[in-house]
């Protein structure tokens, strides 16, 4: 690891925080933040870079129900509207059967037998 000068705009993150920014950009949590001000405050979640990428590439979703932001071609949902769970490119009010709800991020995880499969 090497030190960076301030003119290179280093990003300060909470290194061991749970990845929270997927489907929650703009939100603040007790242990870290996905807000756009987190870089100046030094409290970004470990996956905050996802939010920066989303911010540069998002458009308001048109073709995916309950999706807030999607890719430019409107084929992939990047973030659901508040209160909806992201699952296989759909934004649902609850997780389907044989999935596990990850409530912090409002995403659904598919599981087979005793293994959880990240989607």
Secondary structure, 3 states (H helix, E strand, C coil): CCCCCHHHCCCCECCCCCCCCCCCCCCECCCCECCCCHHHHCCECCCCHHHHHHHHHCEECCCCCCEEEECCCCCCEEEECCCCEEECCEEECCCCCCEEEECCCCEEEEEECCEEECC
